[in-house]
Amino acid sequence: MQARSVFAHAVVVGLAAAGVCLAQTNGCADLRGLVQSTYNFKPSRLNEAQKAQKASEMDRVWSLVQSRPAEMLPCLMAQMEEPGADRWFLFDAGALLIRLDRSARSRALLLRGCEEVDLDDVQLEDWMRRLTSLALEDLDISAAAARWMRYPRASFTIVQHAFTVNRAEGAFFLYGSMDEKYAAPALLKIAADPTQAERELALSLLSGLATPEADADFRSVNLSGLSPQAQNAARTALSGRTPIEPRNPPKLTRQEILAAFQPAAQMDFRAFLQLAAKDPDGERDVVAVLTPADLALVRRVRRAMAAACDPHLMDDYPYMSGILWTIQARRR
């Protein structure tokens, strides 16, 4: 009897598991059908009425996934990973996916959508902010950033700041937010290629990274073919750096500086801005109390400034670079 009851239990469990698998299969089929019937268009080619209709259809896809995330997320990711996935679907679904899951797999799919979507179809500010957030999570966004460097309509307005982002500003946000180990070779590739229209911009950004590796890459660039003004600027870009003079004694303590820098590295600039208001030339205190062991934190704060896509923080980036090369000089 015991053996039969165990067998019966196994049958019940097996049937239940089969039911779950069947439900997931049917759910995936439902989602696939909805995706295929919805994502068959390019937003940039629709009129306003058509956009409204498609927005309603996309809402149904989102609602299905959000109503049963445990079941539908694996289905959504599997569809996004298909080689021939629709480019607009990849981008739109990326925004849904990342709301529900911040795994490495989801972030890779969000990046793929940014790399493949037609830039005519997106709101460029949204596209750029997705990328800078991924860059700050140490993903290599250089392939997508290179698209910005080539895109003929590389411009948008940040309404919050009444600020127009053109190619140079957008490139600063993208490459400045990257880990320098990704940004430097990506910028070098553009700067060293005489056929690249934006090589002067890439060279300028490369000089501003202020890491030993980026400086070596900068020195390796053959300047022939650049304008005389760009050649002159390049020849003095590194040699013209002026170290920041440490204040003796410093006004700020190491604890005060770290208390501002550590949240800033995570995109919380409130304490940093308060400290800057309190001590307008506080970079003199920073170089007085921080050491080469703190360089990683300084770089992280500088990357966060670029990732924020905030024109007001752009002004602080050169000061952070000055802090970097001043502290790095102590190693020599």
N, C-alpha and C positions, 0 to 999 in steps of 0.2 A: 504493500500500500504506500509505503513511504516513497518507493521508487517512482510509482505512478504519479504521486502528488508533485514530486520534483519535476517529472517530465511535463506534467500539465502546466506547472508554473513557467517552465522554460518556453512552452508553446505560447502562453499568454504574453510573456515578455517579448518573444520574437515577433508576434503579431503587432504588439504595440510599437516596437521599433520600426517595423515595416510601415506602419501607419504614419509615423513621424517622417520617415524618408519620403513616403509618397506625398505627404503634405508639402514637404520642402520642394520636391520635384515639381508639383503642381504650382506652388508659389513662384518658383523660378520661371516656369513657363508663362505664368500670368505676367510677371514683370517683363520678361523678354518681349512678349507680344505688345505690351504697352509701350516699351521703349522703341521698338521698331516702328510702331505706327505714329509715334510722337516725334522722334528725332530724325526727321527727313527733310530738313530745311536749313537755310542760312539766315540768321536774324537780320543781317545787313541788307537782305533782298526783300524783306517783307514791308508792307505798308502798316499803318497803325492798327487797322482792324485785324489784319492777319497776325500781328504781334500779340494782340489781346487774345485771340483764339488759341495761339500756340502757348501762351502763358498759362491759360486754363488747362491745357492738355499736360503741360509739364508739372503743374500743381498736382495732378492726379498721380503722376509717377512719384513725386515727393511724398504725397499722402500715403501711398501704398507702402513705401519703405519705412516711413516714420511710424506707421500704425503697427508694424510687425518687425522691428529692427533686428531682433535676434535671428529671425528666419531670413529676412530680405537682404541684410547687409552682405552676407557671403555671395548671394545671387548678384547683387549690384556690382561687387568687386570683380566677380568672375566675368561679367559682361564688359566691364571697363578694361579688363586685361586682354580681351580678344584683340588680335592684331589689326583687324579692320574696323575697330570701333569708330563710330561717327565722332568727328572732332568736336562738334558743339556738345554732343552728349557727354564726352569726357570732361569738358570744362564745366558744364552745368552740374553734372552729377558729382564732380569734385567738391563743390560747395556744400552739397547735401551730405556727402560721405564724411567730410572733415568735421561736421557738426556732431556726428554720432560716434566717431572713432578717430583717435589720434595716433593710431599704430603706425609703425614704419611702412607697412603695406599701404595704408591710406594716404600717407604723405607722399609716397612714391607715385601714387595714382593722381593726386592733386598736381604734382609737378608735371606728370605726363600731359595732363590736360592743358597746362600753361605752355608747354613746349609745342603742342600740336595744333591748338585752336587757331583759327584764322583771326588775326588781330583786328580785322575790320568788323568782326562780330562781337567784340567784347567792349565793356567799359574799361578803358585802359588803367584807370586808377585802381579798380578792383583787381585786375590782372596783376598789376605791379605789387599791390599790397599782399596778395597771396604769395608771390615769389619772395618778397623780402622777409615775410614771416618764416618761410621755409629756409631761407638762407640763414636766419638767426638760429634755426634748429640744426645748422651745420650741414644742410644738403647742398649739393653742387648745382646751382641754378645757372651756370655759365651758358649752357646751350640756349636757354630761354632769353637770357640777357643779350646774347648776340643777335637775337631776332629784333630786339629794340634798336640796336645799333644800325640795323639795315632797314627798318620799317620806314616807309616814306612819310607817314603821317604820325610821327612820334611826338605827340603833344596832347596834353589834357589839362584841365583846370581843377585844382583842389579848392572846391567852393568854400570850405571851412576857413581857409586862409586867404581866399581871393588871390591865389598864386598859380601862375601858369607853369606847368612842367614841360619843358622842351627836351630835346634829346640829351643835352648835357646834364640837366638836373636828374632826368630819369636814369641815365647811366650811373650817376653818382649814387642814387638810392640803391640800384641793383648791385653794382660791383662793390660799393662801400659796405653793404650789409653782408657780403659773403665772407667766409673764412678766407684769410689772405692766401692760404695755400691753393685755393681754387681761383681766386680773383687774379692773382699775379700771372699765372700762365695763360689764362684766358685773355687778359689785356695785352700780354706780350704777343700772342698770336695775331691780334689785330694790329698792334703798333708796328710789328715787324713786316707786315705784308703791304707792299707798295700799292696793291690794287684796292686796298680797303679805304673807303672814303672817310671813315672816322678814325684814322690812325692817330691823328694829332690829339683827339679827345682821349683815346685809349692811352696814349703816352702820358698825358697829363694826369690821368687817374692813377696810372701805374706809379708815377713819381710820388703821389700822395699817400701810397700805402705804407711807406716808412717801415718796412721790415727789411732785414738784411737780404733775404731772398729776392724780394721785389726790387730792391736797389740794384742787385746784381743783374736781374733781368733787364732793368731800365738801361744800364750801361752797355748791355749787349746789342741794343737796337742800332741798326745802321740808319743814320739820320738823312742820308741822301734821299732826295725826292720830297722832303718836307719843305715848307715855306721857310724863308730866311728867319722870320720871326720865331717860328716854332723851333728851328735849330738853335737859335740863340737862347731861347727859354730852356730848352732841354740841356744845353751845356752848363747852365748855371742852376738847374733845378735842385741838384744834390749838393753841389759845392756852396750854394748860397744859403743853405739852412743855418739859421742862427739859434744856437741852444738857448733855452730859457734859463735865466739867472735865478738860482734858488734864493729864496728869502731867508735871511739869517738874523734873528731867529724867525721861524715860520709862525704865522698867525693861527693856522689851522693844525689840529692834531691829526695823527694817522687815523685814529678812531673816527673823527668827524668825516674825513675824506672817504674812508671805507664805508661808512654808514650812508653816504650819498652815492658812491659808485656801485655798490653791490645791487641795490634795487634798480639803478639805471641800466645795469647789464641785462635786466629782465624787462626793460621797457617802461619802468616806473621812474619818471624823471622829476618827481615832485621834490624830493630831498636835494637832488642835484641842482635844480633851479633855485631853490632857497639858498643853498650854499653859494651859488654864483652871485646871487643878489647881495649876499652878506659880504662877499670877498671878490670883487670884480676881477682882480688879477690873481685869482687863487691858483692858477697854474704854477706860479712861483712857489707856492706852498706844496703843491703836489710833487714837484720834482725834488723838493727838499726832503720830503718824508717817505716817499715811495721808493722802492728798490727794484732791481731787475726781476726779482721774484714776483712782482706785481704787474709785469708787462701783459700777461694774459688777460688780466682783469681790465686793464686800460684798453686793450684792443677790443675786448668784448663790449665795453661801454661805447667805444667809437662806432662799432658795427651797429649797435642798437640805435645810435643817433641817425645813421643812414636808413636803417630799416623802418624807422618811424615815418618816413616820407613827410617830414615836418620841416618847412623852410626855415623856421626859427632855429632849429637844432643844427642846420647846415653850417651856421656860423661858428659853432663850437668844434666842429670836426677838425679844422686846422690846428686848433689849440691842443686837441688830443694827439694829433700827429707830432706836434712840437714836444709834447711830454714824452712821447715814445722815443723820438730820436735823441732827446736829451738824456733819458735814462739809459738807452742802449749804448750811448757813448761811454758810459762808465765801465762797460764790459771790455773795452779795448785797452 
